[in-house]
């Protein structure tokens, strides 16, 4: 059998990837953060050798559908891989659960299982992005097994050597902080096993940098120890996105007066058409913070959103003049 060409293969062509074999790697991340650049590098012996996937800093996703490409890990012809690119999760046109559903369908077609899932994050983002939280929640629905999360790692892009040398990027701090966020979210999603989420730091603009070469070596060493997770049990039929909504509402004190009034000729007078709530000077107002769960499910019959009941978190009092 002739070796397949280095190009992107759609789901309809997945049999070609299965025949090639090797370790299957999927990357998920925000648009413009170097996801496609990273995958191109994993396929290349030298930086920028192959350009299978379109690279861009544009917040609009260049990858429109899940596609895969066969090749060799960093050009080593003894180590076959299939890398899979997915649409960006922060496309300005909105987070689309359908893209994740299509990704699940694609992965389900892989006969050799899934060896690695790379969550791609911009190292300069100081917070655990809401879109990535959604992705993790969805992944716990698609892959309802604890073994899957042992094959998940984080790759921080834009980790410039100069920033690391100047102490502007604290890799240990990043590993600890985001690792804790992932663990906490997994527990909330029902994944009870303690999973050590590995992290790697690369310069997606200069893959020839010393730090990036060392980090890619570490990633390669981690990858060869991963046992494949079967994709036959992927649950793509209906994807749920669970979010928490919060609000603060006022509970007025008992000395609030409700009267019917209207301004006429510059003077207040009783009038039956208006109903105003008047708060006296010095009124004490109680504020209540509440939260509820918002569940957006999407499947073959479209999208549906449901809400849980409001639950009180705390209350406090403020004085209004």
Secondary structure by P-SEA (a helix, b strand, c coil): cccccccccccccaaaaaaaccbbbbbbbcccccaaaaaaaaaccccccccccccccccccccccbbbbbbcccccccbbbbbbbbccccccccccaaaaaaaaaaaaaccccccbbbbccccccccccaaaaaaaaaaaaacccaaaaaabbbbbccccaaaaaaccccaaaaaaaaaaaaaaaaaaaccccccbbbbbbbcccccccaaaaaaaaaaaaaaaaccccccccccccbbbbbbbbbbccccccccbbbbbbbbcccbbbbbccbbbbbbccbbbbbbbbbbbbbbbbbcccbbbbbbcccccccccccccc
